[in-house]
Amino acid sequence: MDNDHQLRWYVAVVVVRARIDDEWHDDYLIDHQVRLVQASDAESAHRRALELGKAAEHSYENGDGASVRWEFVGLADLDEIQASAIDDGVEVYSWRARGHPEEAVVPKDKLAVFWLADNAHREVEDLLE
């Protein structure tokens, strides 16, 4: 198989927003989902990323009886991973910013994996207040 037809890894940043009871607000809860996509080229990766975004849409009734709908908005980014293999510790996505690096560091209890576990019992509305 030549290099033009080999599957490559891409990283897509999928953006979805939450709506409660079909109300529009200026201040949405926005979820940036970093997804790995395997495709033969950038166009195929883009199509797949859009499929994943559309598949992320879902609705449910929260504990207060309100209808919560997560809607796909679009892609924040799509980039090819330059690593030769996906393995432990490989860089899959990065961005650059100016400012004080200490301001970008988040305490352990605020990291998503720990914060989500600590707040799993709470309703979305409670978390937004």
Summary of the structure (lengths in Angstrom):
residues: 129
radius of gyration: 17.9
end to end distance: 54.3
largest distance: 55.9
contacts: 293
relative contact order: 0.20
helix: 29%
strand: 33%
